[in-house]
C-alpha cells in the first residue's frame, strides 16, 4: 500500500511539473517581437514542439528517478542479481509505436508550416540583397520602383506585402537574418538564394549576419524599416530621383542614409 501511495504521489508531481513547464513556455518571451506572417507560424510551431517535448521529458525523468528511488540496491544486496525477466513484447510495441506516431505528427506539422511560409502569393515585390565584408546593400529593380533601379544600405519594405529576396554574396558565405521575421538564409558566393517574407508590423528591426564571415563580422548589421505602402512608394520615388541626379548608385545609398537619419 505504501508503494502504491508513493506511485500516486509521483504521478501527481509529474502532472504538476508538466503544467508548470507548459505555462512557463508561454510566459517566457523567448523571441523578439513578431513582425511577419512567417514569424507567427514559426512561433506557433515552436510552442507545439515544446508542448509535445515537455510531457515526454517529464515522463522519462520521472520513470528514471522513481526506479532509482524504489528499486535501489539495499545494504547487503551488493552481490545479488535482480530477478530474471524475459521482457514484455506488448510494452515494447507500445513504447515504439507511440513515439513513432508523435514524431511523424510533428514532422508533418513542421512540413505544413514550412510550406505555408514559402507559399508564393498572387502578388509580391522583388528585392535584391548583396552581402560583402562587412555590409549589406539592397537593390530595388524597375519592376518595384516603376522607373530607375534603386540601391540602398537601408532596407525599406511595405507593410502587408510579400517580398521575395534574391540573396547574393561578393566574397564569403554570410547569413541573412532578420530576427523579427524568424527567417534566415545562407548567402553563398556564386549562388542566388531566394527568401520570402511578408512584413505585417510597422517598425524598425535589425538585420544581422548570423555566420562568422571575418574580423568585422559583429559589425555586419543593417536595418529594415517596415512602413505603410504610401510611405514606401514615396521613399522609392525620392531615391529614384536621387539616383538620376547623382548619376550612380552611390548617390542613392548616400541619400538613403540621409533619409533614414531624417
N, C-alpha and C positions, 0 to 999 in steps of 0.2 A: 504493500500500500504506500509505503514511503517513497519507493522509486516511481510509482505512478504519479504521485503528487509532484515530485521533482520534475517529471517529464512535462506535466501540465504547466508548471511554472516556467520551464524552459521555453515551451511553445509560446506562452503569453509574452515572455520577454522578447522573443524573436519577432512576434507580430508588432509589438511596440517599436522595436528597432527599425522595422520596415517602414512603419508610419512616419517615424521621425526622419528617416533618410529621404523619403519621398517629399515630405514637407520642406526640408532643407534644400532639396534640389530646385524647388521653385522659389524659395525665399531668397536664396543667394543669387546675386546678379553676376553670372559667370562671364557675360559678354558685354561689349559696348552696345549703344543704342541701335535698334533695328532701323535701317534706312533704305531697305529694298524689299521687294516681294520675296526674293530668294532668301533673305535673312529670316523672314518669318517661317518659311518652310524648313530651313536648316535648324533653327532653334527648336521647332516642334519635333523634328527628328531626334535632336539631341535629348530632349526630355523623354521621348518614347524609349530610346536606348537606355537612358539612366533608370527610368521606372521599371524596365524589364531586368536590368542588371542588379538593382538593389535587393529584391527578394532572393535572387539566386545567390548573391554574395552572402546575405544573412543566413540563408539555409545551409550553405557549405560550412560557414564558420560555426554556426550553432551545432551542427552534427559533430564536427571535429571536437569542439570544446566539451560537448555533452559526453561523447565517448571517452575522451581523456579524463573526464571527471568521474564518470560512473564505472568505467571498466579499467581504471588504472591498476597497476600492479600493487598488491598489498605487501607489507613487510613479511618476509618468509616465503614469498612466492617467486623469488628470483629464478629458480631452476625449473619452474613448472611451465608446461606448454599449455596453450589455450585449447579449448575443446575443438576436436576435428569437425570441420563443416565441409559440405560438398559445394555449397553455393545455392543460389536461387535464380533459376532461369527467368521466371516471370519478372522478378525485380530488375534483373539486368536488362530485359527488354524494355521495361518501363523507363528506367533512367537513361536509356539510349534513345528511345523514341521521343520522349518529351523534349530534351534539349535540341534534338534534330528539328522538330516541328517549330520550336521557338526560334531557332537560328534561321530557318527558311522564311519564317514570317517576317523577321527583322530585315533580312536581306531583300525580300520582296518589297517591303515598305520603303527601304532605302532607295531601291531602284525607281519606285514611283516618284519619290521626292526629287531624285536626280533628273529624271525625265521631265518633270514639271519645271524644274529650274532651267533646263536647257531648251524647253519648247520654244520654237520660233513663233512670234506673234505675227499678226497680219501686217503690222507697220512697225518699223524700228529705224533708228538712225545708226550710222556707222562712224566710229571714231578710231583713228589710228593712235597707237601708243608705242613710243620708242624709248627703250632703256639703254643707258650707257653709263659708264663710270663717271660720275655718280649722280645722275639726274634723270628725271623723266621729262619727256616732251609729248605733246598731244596734237594730232593733226585732224582737222575737220575738212573733209572733201567737199567739192562743189555740190554734191547731192544733199549736203546738210546746210551749207551756207547759202545756197542759191546763187552763188557768184564765185569769186576767187576763193581758193582754199585758205584756211587759217591755221597757223601753227602757234602753240602757246605752251608756256610752262605751268599754266594753271588749267585744271580740268573743270569745265562748266557743263552741267547736264540739266535737261528739263525734267521737272517732276512728273512722274506718272508715265513716262515714255520708255520703251525698251531700247537699250543701247547695246550694240554689238561692237566690242573692242577687237581690233586686229593688232596683236602684240608682236613687236619686233625688237631685236637686240643688235646693237652695233659692235659689241665686243664679247662679253662673257655672259653666262647664264644669270638672269635675275629672276625675281618672283614678284609679280604684280599683285599686290594685296590691298584691298580696302576692307578693313575690319568691320565697318558698319554695314557692308554689303554681304559679309560672310563668304566671300568668294576669293579664290586665289588661283593663279595660273603661273607656271614657269615660263619665262621668256627666253627662248633658246635662239642663239645666232643661226641664221640661215633658214629658220622655220617661222611661218606665220601661225600664231596660236590664237584661236578665237575664244572670246569670253563674253558672256551675255549677262546683263543685269538690268533691272527695272527700278530706278530710284523712286521711292514713294514717301520721302520725308524731307522737307526743306531743311537746309542747314549746310554746315561746312564740316568735312570729315577728312581725316588723314589718309594719305596713300603711302604705303610702306614697301620697301624692297625687303622681302622676308627670306632672302637667301644670301649667304655670305658671298660678296662679289668683289672684295678688295678692302684696302685700308680705309676707304671712305664710305664703307657700307652703311654705317649708322647714320650718315648724313643724307642718304639717298631717300629723300622724302618729298612729297608734294601734297597738294590739297585738292579735294574735289568739292565743288560748290553745286549743290542741288537747288535750282531756282525755278520760279514759275516759267511757263512756256514763253510768255511775252518778254520777260526779262532775258531769257536765253536768246531769243531772236534779236533783241536789241544789242546784246553783247556781241553776237556774231556780226551784226551789221556794222557796229563801231570798229571792230577789229578787221573786218574785210576792208573797210576804208583805210585803216592804218596800214594794211599790207600794201595796198595800191600806192599810197602816198610814200611809204618808206622804200618801196621797191624791193623788199626782201622779207623773208620770214623772220629775221632777227628783229625787224621793226615791229612785227606783230607780237613777238614774245615780249619785247620791252613794253609795248602798250598794254599787254595783258597784265603784266606785273603791276604797272601803274594803276590800271583799272581795279585790280584786286585790292591794292592798298587804299584806293579811294572808296 
